[in-house]
Amino acid sequence: MKGLLKNLGLILVVIGAVILVACSFTGNVNNNAILGTSAVLVVVGLISYIAINKRIAD
């Protein structure tokens, strides 16, 4: 469980990146809701990765 929690930020960043790549391949780059959601996932993932790894020490 601790390992999953440590990697939660990275998982969110990867999900956001996959959404961006999928939008790029499908040509759906004009939908601001999807692009905004993926940008929020990337930013929240980065912040949570930093915050969680500061608090959890092995």
VMD Tcl script that draws the C-alpha trace (Angstrom):
set ca {
  {0.00 0.00 0.00}
  {2.87 2.33 0.81}
  {4.40 1.67 -2.60}
  {1.16 2.58 -4.38}
  {0.82 5.73 -2.33}
  {4.39 6.73 -3.15}
  {3.69 6.32 -6.84}
  {0.29 8.02 -6.86}
  {1.72 11.27 -8.23}
  {3.52 9.50 -11.05}
  {0.38 7.55 -11.91}
  {-1.61 10.79 -12.19}
  {1.05 12.37 -14.41}
  {1.12 9.32 -16.68}
  {-2.69 9.28 -16.96}
  {-2.68 12.97 -17.89}
  {0.03 12.40 -20.49}
  {-1.82 9.43 -21.99}
  {-4.95 11.57 -22.34}
  {-2.93 14.26 -24.12}
  {-1.33 11.75 -26.48}
  {-4.71 10.13 -27.21}
  {-6.21 13.53 -28.01}
  {-3.31 14.29 -30.30}
  {-3.68 11.02 -32.23}
  {-7.46 11.32 -32.57}
  {-7.27 14.97 -33.61}
  {-9.53 16.05 -30.75}
  {-7.36 19.01 -29.74}
  {-10.16 21.59 -29.73}
  {-11.99 20.18 -26.71}
  {-10.95 22.35 -23.79}
  {-12.61 20.14 -21.18}
  {-10.45 17.14 -22.04}
  {-7.27 19.19 -22.39}
  {-7.96 21.03 -19.13}
  {-8.63 17.79 -17.29}
  {-5.38 16.29 -18.46}
  {-3.46 19.46 -17.54}
  {-5.01 19.41 -14.06}
  {-4.07 15.74 -13.66}
  {-0.46 16.48 -14.59}
  {-0.19 19.44 -12.21}
  {-1.92 17.64 -9.32}
  {0.26 14.62 -9.97}
  {3.44 16.67 -9.76}
  {2.34 18.42 -6.58}
  {1.19 15.21 -4.93}
  {4.39 13.40 -5.92}
  {6.49 16.07 -4.25}
  {4.29 16.33 -1.15}
  {3.88 12.58 -0.61}
  {7.55 11.79 -1.08}
  {8.50 14.51 1.39}
  {6.23 12.97 4.03}
  {6.93 9.27 3.42}
  {10.47 8.22 4.18}
  {11.67 4.64 3.92}
}
mol new
graphics top color blue
foreach p $ca { graphics top sphere $p radius 0.5 }
foreach p [lrange $ca 0 end-1] q [lrange $ca 1 end] { graphics top cylinder $p $q radius 0.2 }
display resetview
